[in-house]
Amino acid sequence: MKVTKFLVAGLLTFSAFITNAKDIDPSLTERVRNEVAKHLKKAEWQNTEKKSFLITFVVNSNGEVLVSSTSDRELDGKIKDLLNYKKISADGLKPFEVYTLPVTLQ
């Protein structure tokens, strides 16, 4: 019974995320990706292998990025140090709305 409740709760949560997902303009995504890349290029990366991960963030009312999580535990702290409270000039992002951005380091 506990497993069934857990599965139902998981499916409801997953479906809520899917139905509430908002599509944003592809050109806006590209501009945000370029802004994030600009900040990430400032760091010295020890590992030169290709790495892909997701960055989940919000933008506050001052236009600053607040990273809530990344999908890579190793780089989570470094990514947050590099991006938190950095201004981005991406008009079209709504303050305090959660966004997820795929990133690949090469």
Secondary structure, DSSP 8 states (H G I E B T S, - for coil): -HHHHHHHHHHHHHHHHHHH-----HHHHHHHHHHHHHHHTTS--S--S-EEEEEEEEE-TTSBEEEEEES-TTTHHHHHHHHTT-B---TT--TT--EEEEEEE-
